[in-house]
Amino acid sequence: MSESNIVVWVTAYSTLLRIVLAAVLVLAGLLGARAFRALFQLIRARFEPHWPEWVQILFNGFTEPTILFGRCLLWYSAFLALPWPASWAPGLTGGAATVLSIAAALLLTRGLWNSARICQLLLRSTQNKLDLETNKTMNLFFEKIYRALVFLFGCIQILTILGFDVNALIAGAGVVGIAVSLGAQSTLSNLIAGVALVIERPFGIGDWIVLGSFEGTVEDISFRSTRIRALDNSVITVENSKVSAEYICNTTTRSNRLFSCTVGLTYDTPRETLERLCADLVAMMNADDQVIDGSAEATLSAFNASSIDIDVRCYTTALGGAAFRALKDKLNRKIMDLVAQDGCDFAFPSTTVYLEKNDP
């Protein structure tokens, strides 16, 4: 066999080996995910009991991105192993390296995105001051800020890999930002108001609030607005600047709730009957297990044009909307029964007309 034939056979054999190696690496990337996950499960089972919580958060957040990056490395190695023509090799190798770098930046960004719960851990050191265990509003708000910064970091990394001058882009963005800010003052004021709402915490997610003419359950506090679920199950979105400008009544923070109504009786009701009815009303309310002891009152409050008004009030432990409405219905029915039982009549607007009779 001539020397030229030997060179041809060696070249063919080397090409075949490289193709086989590339195929093996591609299959390893396609089928190796299960093996990678099993390895991570073994590491977690072995070391997780001894890890601090922040390491657990980062490990869980980066598990899937690391597996994907391992597969990308195998596919990148398979790409390099293929017997590309010498004239193509530099361009293909550089392009593959750029793609791998972009994939690494994306997966790093995804891992940081998945680890957003670390914000809760960082804020937990102040939980005695901020009561973060019972109010998750600040956690959610800072997680959104964290993820926005992670997204910005990922974009900057990808632009840098693609060869853009990031410093020039940032400088240009600063100039554009000044121009945009002049026309987006409301957006900036909403952002500042949102930060103030999260820091001052007049309400949190899940609280029932009365805001101007709206009331309902707070569902979300974002950079720009606050979402409220109203009684009719519709969602009301209010800009944060308007929320901060309104008087906010947070009904969730109260320890008890006032029940109050006015009972109007006719003017022919004797004084003794009025006194007996007031005493019976107080006894009826104090007997209810949802009424705070000693808070019941029934007092003659006013002499109106058509009625003698008795002011009935007490403080209850029924805080929720449905529970309070049920208690209100029960007490109102008992008030009706007591008025009838004590021989009283409800007053209604009436007019007495006196006719003067002239003698002929």
Secondary structure, DSSP 8 states (H G I E B T S, - for coil): --HHHHHHHHHHHHHHHHHHHHHHHHHHHHHTHHHHHHHHHHHHHHHGGGS-HHHHHHHHHHHHHHHHHHHHHHHHHHHHHS---TTTHHHHHHHHHHHHHHHHHHHHHHHHHHTTTHHHHHHGGGHHHH-TTT--HHHHHHHHHHHHHHHHHHHHHHHHHTT--HHHHHHHHHHHHHHHHHH-HHHHHHHHHHHHHHHH-SS-TT-EEEETTEEEEEEEE-SSEEEEEETTS-EEEEEHHHHHHS-EEEGGG-SSEEEEEEEEE-TT--HHHHHHHHHHHHHHHHTSTTB-TT--EEEEEEE-SS-EEEEEEEEES--SHHHHHHHHHHHHHHHHHHHHHTT--B--------------
